[in-house]
Amino acid sequence: MARIDYASTSLGDEALDIAYETELAAIRDTTSPIEKNLIDGEWQESDSTVERWDPCVPGARAGAAYVATAADVEAAISAARGAAKAWRKTPYAERNEQLMRGRADFEAELTRIAAVVSAETGKTRLEAYGEAQEVLDMVEHYTTLFAANDGYRTQQKSTATETNLDVLVPYGTFAVIAPFNFPVALSVGMSIAALVTGNTIVLKPSDKTPRSTGMMAEIFARHLPAGVYNVVHGGPDVGRALAEGDVDGIAFTGSAQVGWDLNRMPGPRGLPRPVLAEMGGQNPAVVSAHADLEDAATGIVRSAFGLSGQKCSACRRVVVDERVADELISKLVQKAEALRVGNPEDRVSNLGPVIDEAIAARIDAALEKARRDGKVLTGGKVEREGNFYAPIIVSDLPVGHELTREELFAPLLSVTRVSDFEAAIAEANAVSYGLSAGVFSKDEEEIERFYDEIEAGVTYSNRAAGATTGAWPGAQSFAGWKLSGITGKGGLGQHYLQGFMREQNRTIVSAA
């Protein structure tokens, strides 16, 4: 199979297209199974369920799960705590081997998993395959990184009688709270990082994507000892019960409000706990008067409208020098209108529907505000069943307008004109988020200034493959600044694993 990532423009393989279409059709032709909760190695049911409907085929159930009770959540945490000592004492080479066996099984099911992701989220086949491929690279990256650092065990200055070791040791048990938009990649990213470093976990999938995350969990859990990997399904109440439970740390991907609430939430023992959170962004693309406007327009459109804008790193805002604004806007509109909105079974679809009615309602409200306070240059609701929107581009909003400041999580891009590059940087930084940002300029001094002054953790220059998106394991770290992150360290990179561990110094005196 050809390598596929978030910069790919096609699957590049007719057989792969056919295999995907076959799997997607089979998934839609059968009633989805009800995912069970995994507690101490046992898959368990409950008295209530949550269902997920295919956003492209209203009325077709794409996924379902048994909702965990408060007692189930408590039992899962207890199981994880009970397995923690044996798991952390397992040599890391053995832990890595078990996780890599899970990776091999995942790879064998990659096409079916990609199809399930599409059925639950409406993702195009290219986006779904890219996400599945990211899982493979993420597991390999984290296991390799931990081994390359010898389990983060370093000998420090020692004497003839004393040996000083600096070691990073796991906290114990992590709650892992996953989002809907990358239901396998982000679930794996947080879970595998915790497991590689010797922690046990309780994973809560999004109630919007129970089947894809549940399928992924079953694949990896089958290779691990009972209690190391636990799963509880449900909505926000289950997530809160898990976060309020006796876990030693929390890994979370989602909204800034929820992430910062988790960071302030005390544990039941009153002790501080690490919260590793990747949250939203209001990500800008800065376009200089010296930019290649064709590359800029291509990169911006790719970043703004992939997955219908439901990415934390999606380009939300264009901040452009007024001298080139008209030409850039013309190119943006032309490229946006060339995108095909449709079902993932259609090979030429570039974006599908938004995930649910809640986001659709926010888009409708935003369109009203945009028409009232600025100009809607293109895009809007598509007249077909489901929550489909053609890419929306808005201009001429007043400086500081809420549509340029607050994350919408939708296929809506605003364009703001500024007088010069200095004003562009100021406008780019004039938000509370700091996840990703891009710049387009052929002036090296402007590029250097952008990197020096931009307030974002994931940055790109002149990237036609994606102005603000496309981070990949081992290539880009995914660190959020300001409201977008808590620790200052990001997933996918070199420093994420350390967040799941704490430092201990050991002075060992030689026997007389």
C-alpha positions in Angstrom: 0.0 0.0 0.0 1.3 3.5 -0.9 2.1 5.7 2.1 -0.7 8.1 2.9 -0.5 11.1 5.2 -2.3 14.4 5.6 -0.4 15.9 2.7 -1.5 13.2 0.3 -3.9 14.1 -2.5 -5.1 10.6 -3.4 -4.9 7.0 -2.3 -2.9 6.3 -5.5 -4.1 2.7 -5.7 -7.3 1.5 -7.5 -7.3 -1.7 -5.4 -7.3 0.3 -2.2 -10.2 2.5 -3.4 -12.2 -0.7 -4.2 -11.3 -2.3 -0.9 -12.4 0.8 1.0 -15.7 1.1 -0.9 -16.4 -2.6 -0.3 -15.8 -2.2 3.4 -17.9 1.0 3.7 -20.8 -0.6 1.9 -20.7 -3.6 4.2 -20.7 -1.4 7.2 -23.7 0.5 6.0 -25.6 -2.7 5.1 -25.4 -4.2 8.5 -26.5 -3.0 12.0 -23.5 -1.9 13.9 -22.5 -3.9 17.0 -22.9 -2.4 20.5 -19.4 -1.8 21.9 -18.9 -3.1 25.4 -17.0 -1.6 28.3 -13.6 -3.3 29.1 -13.0 -3.7 32.8 -10.1 -5.8 34.2 -9.9 -7.8 31.0 -13.7 -8.5 30.8 -16.0 -7.0 28.1 -19.2 -5.9 29.9 -22.6 -4.7 29.0 -24.9 -2.2 30.9 -28.6 -1.3 30.9 -28.3 1.7 28.6 -26.8 2.5 25.3 -25.7 5.4 23.2 -26.1 5.3 19.4 -24.2 7.1 16.6 -25.9 7.8 13.2 -24.0 8.0 10.0 -23.9 11.8 9.2 -24.0 10.9 5.4 -26.9 8.4 5.7 -29.5 9.7 8.1 -31.2 6.9 9.9 -28.3 4.4 9.5 -26.6 3.5 12.7 -22.9 3.8 12.4 -22.0 2.9 16.0 -23.3 2.2 19.4 -22.0 1.4 22.9 -23.2 0.4 26.4 -23.0 3.4 28.7 -20.8 2.8 31.7 -22.4 3.3 35.1 -20.7 5.2 37.9 -19.9 1.8 39.4 -18.3 0.7 36.1 -16.1 3.7 36.0 -15.0 3.1 39.6 -14.3 -0.6 38.8 -12.3 0.3 35.7 -10.1 2.8 37.7 -9.7 0.1 40.4 -8.6 -2.4 37.9 -6.1 0.0 36.3 -4.7 0.8 39.7 -4.4 -2.8 40.6 -2.4 -3.6 37.4 -0.2 -0.5 37.7 2.7 -2.0 39.7 3.2 -5.1 37.6 3.0 -3.1 34.4 5.5 -0.4 35.4 7.9 -3.2 36.5 7.6 -5.0 33.2 10.8 -4.2 31.2 10.1 -1.6 28.6 11.3 -3.8 25.8 8.5 -6.2 26.7 5.9 -3.5 26.9 7.0 -2.2 23.5 6.8 -5.6 22.0 3.2 -6.1 23.2 2.2 -2.7 21.8 3.9 -3.4 18.5 1.9 -6.6 18.2 -1.2 -4.5 18.5 0.2 -2.2 15.8 0.6 -5.2 13.5 -3.0 -6.3 14.1 -4.2 -2.7 13.5 -2.3 -2.6 10.2 -4.0 -5.8 9.1 -7.4 -4.2 9.7 -6.5 -0.8 8.4 -9.0 -0.6 5.5 -12.0 -1.7 7.6 -11.0 0.8 10.4 -10.8 3.6 7.8 -14.2 2.7 6.6 -15.7 2.7 10.1 -14.1 6.1 10.8 -15.8 7.5 7.6 -19.1 6.0 8.6 -19.1 7.6 12.0 -17.6 11.0 11.2 -18.3 11.5 7.5 -14.6 11.8 6.7 -13.4 11.3 3.1 -11.5 8.1 2.4 -8.3 10.1 2.1 -8.6 11.6 5.5 -9.7 8.3 7.1 -6.8 6.4 5.6 -4.4 9.2 6.7 -5.7 8.9 10.2 -5.3 5.1 10.2 -1.7 5.4 8.9 -0.9 8.0 11.6 -1.7 5.3 14.2 0.9 3.0 12.8 3.6 5.8 12.8 2.6 7.0 16.2 3.0 3.6 17.9 6.4 3.1 16.2 7.5 6.7 17.1 6.7 6.4 20.8 8.1 2.9 21.3 11.2 3.8 19.5 11.6 7.1 21.3 11.3 5.4 24.7 13.9 2.8 23.8 16.3 5.4 22.3 16.2 7.1 25.7 16.8 3.9 27.6 13.6 4.3 29.4 14.7 7.8 30.5 17.3 6.5 33.0 20.5 8.5 33.2 23.5 8.3 35.4 24.6 11.6 36.8 27.8 12.7 38.5 29.0 9.9 40.8 31.8 9.2 43.2 33.8 6.1 44.1 31.1 5.3 46.8 28.0 6.8 45.4 26.1 6.3 42.1 23.6 8.9 41.2 20.8 8.0 38.9 18.1 10.3 37.5 15.0 8.4 36.4 11.6 9.3 35.1 8.9 7.0 36.6 5.2 6.7 35.6 2.6 8.4 37.7 0.5 5.2 37.8 -3.0 5.4 36.2 -4.2 7.8 33.5 -7.7 8.8 32.4 -7.7 9.2 28.6 -10.6 11.2 27.3 -10.7 11.1 23.5 -12.4 13.4 20.9 -14.6 12.5 17.9 -12.7 14.2 15.1 -9.7 11.8 15.1 -11.3 8.9 16.9 -8.4 6.4 16.4 -5.3 8.6 16.0 -5.8 10.8 19.0 -7.1 7.9 21.1 -3.9 6.0 20.3 -1.7 9.0 20.7 -2.7 9.6 24.3 -3.2 5.9 25.2 0.1 4.6 23.8 2.1 7.4 25.3 0.7 6.5 28.7 1.3 2.8 28.2 4.8 3.1 26.7 5.9 5.0 29.8 4.5 2.4 32.2 1.1 3.8 33.1 -2.1 1.9 33.0 -5.2 3.6 31.5 -8.9 4.0 31.5 -10.0 5.3 28.1 -13.3 7.1 27.4 -14.1 7.3 23.7 -16.3 10.1 22.4 -20.0 9.2 22.4 -20.0 10.4 18.8 -17.5 7.7 17.7 -17.9 4.6 19.9 -17.3 2.0 17.2 -14.1 3.2 15.7 -12.4 4.0 19.0 -13.8 0.8 20.5 -12.5 -1.3 17.6 -9.0 0.3 18.0 -9.1 -0.4 21.8 -10.0 -4.0 21.3 -7.1 -4.5 19.0 -4.5 -3.1 21.3 -6.0 -4.5 24.6 -6.0 -8.1 23.3 -2.2 -8.0 23.7 -2.0 -6.5 27.2 -2.5 -8.0 30.7 -5.9 -7.6 32.3 -6.4 -4.2 33.9 -3.7 -2.4 32.0 -6.1 -1.2 29.3 -9.7 -0.4 30.3 -12.5 1.3 28.4 -15.7 3.0 29.6 -18.2 4.4 27.1 -20.7 7.3 27.4 -21.1 11.0 27.3 -19.9 13.9 29.4 -21.2 12.5 32.6 -19.0 9.4 32.2 -16.1 11.6 31.3 -16.6 13.7 34.4 -16.9 10.7 36.6 -13.6 9.3 35.2 -11.8 12.6 35.7 -13.1 13.0 39.2 -12.0 9.4 40.0 -8.9 8.2 41.7 -6.6 8.5 38.7 -3.1 9.9 38.8 -3.3 11.9 35.7 -5.5 13.0 32.8 -4.8 13.0 29.0 -7.5 15.0 27.1 -8.2 16.3 23.6 -11.1 18.7 23.1 -12.3 22.1 23.9 -10.4 24.7 25.8 -13.1 25.2 28.3 -13.3 21.5 29.2 -9.5 21.1 29.2 -8.9 24.0 31.6 -11.8 22.8 33.8 -10.0 19.5 34.1 -6.8 21.2 34.9 -8.5 23.0 37.9 -10.3 19.8 39.0 -8.8 18.4 42.3 -8.3 14.7 42.6 -10.2 12.8 45.3 -7.1 12.6 47.5 -6.5 16.4 47.2 -3.2 15.9 45.4 -2.0 17.7 42.2 -2.3 15.6 39.0 -0.8 16.2 35.6 -3.3 17.2 32.9 -1.9 16.7 29.4 -4.4 18.6 27.2 -4.5 19.5 23.5 -7.2 22.0 22.9 -8.7 24.2 20.2 -7.2 26.9 18.1 -8.1 30.0 16.1 -5.3 29.4 13.7 -4.0 32.2 11.4 -2.3 32.1 8.0 -0.3 35.3 7.6 0.1 36.3 3.9 2.8 38.9 3.2 2.9 41.3 0.2 5.9 39.2 -0.8 4.1 35.8 -0.8 3.6 33.3 -3.6 -0.2 33.8 -3.7 -0.9 30.5 -5.6 0.9 28.5 -2.9 -0.8 30.6 -0.2 -4.3 30.0 -1.5 -3.6 26.3 -2.0 -2.2 25.8 1.5 -5.0 27.8 3.1 -7.8 26.0 1.4 -6.3 22.6 2.2 -6.0 23.6 5.9 -9.3 25.4 6.3 -11.8 22.9 4.8 -10.3 19.4 5.3 -12.7 17.4 7.5 -15.1 20.3 7.1 -12.9 22.4 9.4 -13.4 20.1 12.3 -9.7 20.0 13.2 -8.1 21.8 16.1 -5.3 22.9 13.7 -7.6 24.0 10.8 -6.9 27.4 9.3 -9.6 29.7 10.7 -8.2 33.1 9.7 -6.3 34.7 6.9 -4.4 37.9 7.8 -3.3 39.4 4.5 -1.4 42.6 3.4 -4.0 44.8 1.8 -1.7 45.2 -1.3 -2.3 41.6 -2.3 -5.6 41.0 -0.6 -7.9 41.2 -3.6 -5.8 38.8 -5.7 -5.5 36.3 -2.8 -9.2 36.4 -2.1 -10.0 35.7 -5.7 -7.8 32.7 -5.6 -9.3 31.5 -2.3 -12.8 31.7 -3.6 -11.9 29.9 -6.8 -10.2 27.1 -5.0 -12.9 26.8 -2.4 -15.7 26.6 -5.0 -13.8 23.8 -6.8 -14.1 21.5 -3.8 -16.6 18.8 -4.0 -18.9 18.3 -1.0 -20.3 14.8 -0.7 -20.3 11.3 0.7 -17.0 9.5 1.3 -18.1 6.7 -1.0 -17.7 9.3 -3.8 -14.1 9.2 -4.9 -14.0 12.9 -5.8 -15.4 14.2 -2.5 -13.1 16.7 -0.8 -15.2 17.2 2.4 -18.2 15.6 4.0 -20.8 16.8 6.5 -20.2 18.3 9.9 -20.6 15.8 12.7 -24.0 16.7 14.2 -26.8 19.2 14.6 -25.0 21.2 17.3 -22.2 22.2 15.0 -24.7 22.8 12.1 -26.7 25.2 14.3 -23.5 27.1 15.2 -22.6 27.5 11.5 -26.1 28.8 10.7 -25.8 31.4 13.5 -22.3 32.3 12.3 -23.5 32.8 8.8 -26.2 35.2 10.0 -23.6 37.3 11.9 -21.2 37.2 8.9 -24.0 38.5 6.6 -24.9 41.2 9.1 -21.4 42.4 9.9 -19.3 41.6 6.8 -19.5 39.8 3.5 -20.0 36.1 2.8 -18.0 35.6 -0.4 -18.9 32.0 -1.0 -20.3 28.9 0.6 -23.2 27.9 2.9 -25.7 25.1 3.5 -26.0 22.5 0.8 -29.4 21.5 -0.2 -29.3 17.8 0.5 -30.2 15.6 3.4 -27.7 15.9 6.2 -25.5 18.7 7.6 -23.5 19.4 4.5 -21.9 22.9 4.0 -19.9 24.2 1.1 -16.7 25.9 2.2 -17.5 29.4 3.6 -15.2 32.4 3.1 -16.1 35.6 5.0 -14.4 39.1 4.6 -14.8 42.7 5.8 -15.6 41.8 9.4 -14.8 44.6 12.0 -11.5 44.2 13.7 -11.9 42.0 16.8 -15.2 40.5 15.5 -16.2 37.3 17.4 -15.9 35.2 14.2 -12.2 36.1 14.0 -11.6 35.4 17.7 -13.7 32.4 18.8 -13.2 28.9 17.5 -16.2 27.6 15.5 -14.9 24.2 14.5 -16.5 24.4 11.1 -15.7 25.0 7.4 -15.7 28.8 7.8 -12.6 31.0 7.0 -12.4 34.7 7.7 -10.1 37.1 5.8 -8.8 40.2 7.4 -6.8 42.9 5.6 -4.0 44.7 7.3 -1.6 47.5 6.3 1.7 45.7 6.6 3.6 42.7 8.0 3.9 44.2 11.5 0.1 44.6 11.7 -0.4 41.1 10.4 1.6 39.6 13.2 -0.3 41.7 15.7 -3.6 40.6 14.4 -2.5 36.9 14.2 -1.6 37.0 17.9 -4.7 38.9 19.0 -6.5 35.8 20.1 -6.5 33.7 23.3 -5.4 30.5 21.4 -2.0 29.5 20.2 -2.1 26.1 18.6 -0.9 26.4 14.9 0.0 29.2 12.5 1.5 29.6 9.0 3.1 32.3 7.0 3.6 32.8 3.3 6.4 35.1 2.2 9.5 35.1 0.0 11.2 37.5 2.3 13.5 35.7 4.7 13.5 38.5 7.3 9.7 38.3 7.4 9.8 34.5 7.9 12.3 34.8 10.7 10.2 37.5 12.3 7.2 35.3 12.1 8.9 32.4 13.9 10.3 34.8 16.5 7.1 36.6 17.3 4.1 34.3 16.5 2.4 32.9 19.6 1.7 29.3 18.5 3.3 26.0 19.1 2.9 24.4 15.6 4.2 26.7 12.9 4.8 26.5 9.1 6.2 28.7 6.4 5.2 28.6 2.7 3.5 25.2 3.1 1.2 24.7 0.1 0.4 21.2 1.4 -1.3 22.8 4.4 -0.9 26.3 5.8 -1.6 25.3 9.4 -2.2 21.5 9.3 -0.5 18.2 8.7 1.5 17.5 11.8 2.9 14.0 11.8 4.6 11.7 14.4 8.3 12.3 14.6 8.2 15.2 12.1 6.2 17.9 13.9 5.3 18.2 17.6 1.8 19.3 18.3 2.2 21.8 21.2 -0.4 24.4 22.1 0.4 27.7 23.6 -1.9 30.1 25.6 -5.4 28.5 25.9 -4.5 25.7 23.4 -2.2 23.8 25.8 -1.3 23.4 29.4 2.2 21.8 29.6 3.9 23.6 26.8 4.9 20.2 25.3 3.0 18.5 22.5 2.2 15.1 21.2 4.0 13.6 18.2 7.3 15.2 19.2 10.3 14.5 21.4 9.0 15.7 24.8 5.5 14.4 25.1 6.4 11.1 26.8 8.0 12.9 29.7 4.7 14.4 30.7 3.4 11.0 31.7 6.3 10.5 34.1 7.8 12.3 37.1 11.4 12.7 38.0 13.1 10.7 40.8 16.8 11.0 41.7 18.4 7.9 43.3 21.7 8.1 45.2 23.0 4.5 45.7 25.8 4.0 48.2 28.2 1.2 47.4 28.3 -1.7 49.9 31.4 -1.5 52.2 
